[in-house]
Amino acid sequence: MAQPAAGGGGGAPPRIAIATGNPGKLREYRELLAGEGLQVEAVDTSVREDGTTYEANAALKAAAASAATGLWALGDDTGLEVEALDGWPGLRSARVATTQEDRNRLLFERLAGVPRPWRARFVCGLALAAPGRPMRTFLGCRDGEVVEPRAGAGGFGYDAVFLVPELGRTFTELSPAEKHATSHRGAAVRALLASGALAELAGR
């Protein structure tokens, strides 16, 4: 049975669950929370994401992960919103197709004939659930452009087709530190840390 995390004591680092089955997302959270003295582990909740906002979907995931483990848990829901497509794919960004290759194909099919630049933004809703405590939610956004052909290797999701204009590179072309400093997920985590919500868990 999972042992609820608690701060202090000088023993093993407090544990926090990330509601994801995506290894790329888990890696990013471990990097973003690296200075917080926490042991970050993944829990694939596979909950139905039927919320009407990013924060609502994130809260569903966080609540499921916390209930399954007894730990404090983070859930996030992320979407790409393309201005010329009235915000599509938005909340359904990860669910418009089974593979990322097919998601990209559908995106560029819809953009065919649309003048460039293809302005877009990434949005990350982040939720923190803890046993016996109210849910906390945070939001991070990143403006940019969708580009074709894709650029860079690695990354995950729509990273290879999302350009950060002032840097002239896609998310996949940035170093981890550069991406975290400019990304929607980085912004959401900074809002979480600034709120002090993790301070008790980390024993501060």
C-alpha positions as CSV (number, residue, x, y, z in Angstrom):
1,M,0.0,0.0,0.0
2,A,1.3,3.5,-0.8
3,Q,2.6,5.5,2.1
4,P,1.4,9.1,2.2
5,A,4.1,11.6,1.6
6,A,5.1,13.9,4.4
7,G,7.8,16.6,4.7
8,G,10.6,16.7,7.2
9,G,12.3,13.9,9.1
10,G,15.5,13.8,7.2
11,G,14.7,10.4,5.6
12,A,13.8,9.6,2.1
13,P,12.5,12.5,0.0
14,P,8.7,13.1,0.2
15,R,6.9,11.4,-2.7
16,I,4.6,13.1,-5.2
17,A,2.7,11.4,-8.0
18,I,2.3,12.7,-11.5
19,A,-0.8,11.5,-13.2
20,T,0.6,10.5,-16.6
21,G,1.7,7.5,-18.6
22,N,3.7,9.7,-20.9
23,P,7.5,9.3,-20.2
24,G,8.3,12.7,-21.8
25,K,5.9,14.5,-19.5
26,L,7.2,12.6,-16.5
27,R,10.8,13.6,-17.4
28,E,9.8,17.3,-17.7
29,Y,8.1,17.3,-14.3
30,R,11.2,15.7,-12.7
31,E,13.3,18.4,-14.3
32,L,10.9,21.2,-13.3
33,L,10.7,20.0,-9.7
34,A,14.3,19.0,-9.4
35,G,15.1,21.7,-6.8
36,E,12.1,20.9,-4.6
37,G,13.5,17.9,-2.7
38,L,10.7,15.6,-3.9
39,Q,10.7,12.1,-5.3
40,V,8.5,12.3,-8.4
41,E,6.8,9.1,-9.7
42,A,4.3,8.4,-12.4
43,V,0.8,7.0,-12.0
44,D,-1.2,6.3,-15.2
45,T,-4.8,7.0,-14.2
46,S,-6.4,6.6,-17.6
47,V,-9.4,8.7,-16.4
48,R,-12.1,9.9,-18.7
49,E,-11.1,13.5,-19.6
50,D,-14.6,15.0,-20.0
51,G,-14.0,18.4,-18.3
52,T,-14.8,21.6,-20.1
53,T,-11.5,23.3,-19.2
54,Y,-7.8,22.3,-19.0
55,E,-8.0,22.8,-15.2
56,A,-11.0,20.6,-14.9
57,N,-9.3,17.7,-16.8
58,A,-6.1,18.2,-14.8
59,A,-8.1,18.0,-11.5
60,L,-9.8,14.7,-12.6
61,K,-6.3,13.2,-13.2
62,A,-4.8,14.6,-10.0
63,A,-7.7,13.4,-7.9
64,A,-7.5,9.9,-9.4
65,A,-3.8,9.7,-8.8
66,S,-4.0,10.8,-5.2
67,A,-6.9,8.4,-4.5
68,A,-4.9,5.5,-6.0
69,T,-1.7,6.2,-4.1
70,G,-2.6,8.2,-1.0
71,L,0.0,10.7,-2.1
72,W,-0.1,14.3,-3.0
73,A,-0.5,14.3,-6.8
74,L,-0.3,16.5,-9.8
75,G,-2.4,16.2,-13.0
76,D,-2.1,18.3,-16.1
77,D,-4.0,18.8,-19.3
78,T,-2.3,20.5,-22.2
79,G,-3.7,21.7,-25.5
80,L,-2.5,23.4,-28.7
81,E,-4.9,26.1,-29.8
82,V,-4.5,27.4,-33.4
83,E,-5.8,30.9,-34.0
84,A,-6.9,30.3,-37.6
85,L,-8.7,27.1,-36.6
86,D,-10.8,28.8,-33.9
87,G,-8.7,27.2,-31.2
88,W,-8.7,23.6,-32.6
89,P,-7.6,21.1,-31.5
90,G,-7.6,22.6,-28.0
91,L,-8.9,20.3,-25.3
92,R,-8.9,17.4,-27.7
93,S,-5.2,17.9,-28.7
94,A,-4.1,14.4,-27.5
95,R,-7.3,12.7,-28.6
96,V,-8.0,13.8,-32.2
97,A,-6.0,10.7,-33.3
98,T,-4.2,7.7,-31.9
99,T,-0.7,8.6,-32.9
100,Q,1.2,11.9,-33.0
101,E,1.9,11.4,-36.7
102,D,-1.8,11.3,-37.4
103,R,-2.4,14.3,-35.1
104,N,0.1,16.3,-37.1
105,R,-1.4,15.1,-40.4
106,L,-4.9,16.2,-39.4
107,L,-3.5,19.6,-38.2
108,F,-1.8,20.4,-41.5
109,E,-4.8,19.1,-43.5
110,R,-6.9,21.7,-41.8
111,L,-4.2,24.4,-42.3
112,A,-3.9,23.7,-46.0
113,G,-4.5,27.0,-47.9
114,V,-4.5,29.1,-44.7
115,P,-2.0,32.0,-45.0
116,R,1.0,31.9,-42.7
117,P,2.1,32.6,-40.0
118,W,-0.1,30.1,-38.2
119,R,-0.3,31.7,-34.8
120,A,-1.0,29.4,-32.0
121,R,-0.6,28.9,-28.3
122,F,0.0,26.1,-25.9
123,V,-2.1,25.9,-22.7
124,C,-1.3,23.8,-19.6
125,G,-3.8,23.4,-16.8
126,L,-2.1,22.0,-13.7
127,A,-3.9,20.6,-10.6
128,L,-2.6,19.6,-7.2
129,A,-4.6,17.1,-5.1
130,A,-3.8,16.1,-1.6
131,P,-5.7,13.9,0.8
132,G,-8.1,15.9,2.9
133,R,-7.3,19.2,1.2
134,P,-9.0,21.3,-1.4
135,M,-7.9,21.0,-5.0
136,R,-5.6,23.7,-6.3
137,T,-5.3,24.6,-10.0
138,F,-2.9,26.7,-12.0
139,L,-2.7,27.8,-15.7
140,G,0.3,28.4,-17.9
141,C,0.3,29.6,-21.6
142,R,2.9,30.1,-24.3
143,D,2.2,32.0,-27.5
144,G,4.0,30.9,-30.7
145,E,3.4,29.6,-34.2
146,V,2.8,26.3,-35.9
147,V,5.4,25.5,-38.5
148,E,5.8,23.0,-41.3
149,P,8.0,21.1,-41.9
150,R,8.6,20.0,-38.4
151,A,12.0,20.8,-36.9
152,G,14.2,19.0,-34.3
153,A,14.3,15.5,-33.0
154,G,13.0,14.2,-29.7
155,G,10.4,16.0,-27.7
156,F,6.8,14.8,-27.6
157,G,3.4,15.8,-28.7
158,Y,3.3,18.8,-30.9
159,D,6.8,20.1,-29.8
160,A,8.4,19.6,-33.3
161,V,5.8,21.9,-35.0
162,F,5.6,24.6,-32.4
163,L,7.9,27.6,-32.9
164,V,9.0,30.1,-30.3
165,P,9.3,33.1,-32.5
166,E,11.7,35.2,-30.4
167,L,14.1,32.3,-30.3
168,G,13.5,31.1,-33.9
169,R,13.4,27.5,-32.8
170,T,10.8,24.9,-32.1
171,F,10.4,23.3,-28.7
172,T,12.3,20.2,-29.9
173,E,15.2,22.4,-30.8
174,L,15.5,24.0,-27.4
175,S,17.6,22.6,-24.5
176,P,15.6,21.3,-21.6
177,A,16.5,24.5,-19.6
178,E,15.4,26.8,-22.5
179,K,12.1,24.9,-22.9
180,H,11.3,25.0,-19.2
181,A,12.0,28.7,-19.1
182,T,9.6,29.5,-22.0
183,S,7.0,26.7,-22.1
184,H,3.4,26.6,-20.9
185,R,4.2,23.7,-18.6
186,G,7.1,25.7,-17.1
187,A,4.8,28.6,-16.5
188,A,2.2,26.5,-14.8
189,V,4.8,24.9,-12.5
190,R,6.2,28.3,-11.6
191,A,2.7,29.4,-10.6
192,L,2.4,26.3,-8.5
193,L,5.7,26.9,-6.8
194,A,5.0,30.7,-6.3
195,S,1.7,29.8,-4.5
196,G,3.6,27.9,-1.8
197,A,1.3,25.0,-2.2
198,L,4.2,22.5,-2.1
199,A,6.0,24.0,0.8
200,E,4.4,21.7,3.5
201,L,5.0,18.6,1.4
202,A,8.7,19.5,0.9
203,G,9.1,20.2,4.6
204,R,9.6,23.9,4.3
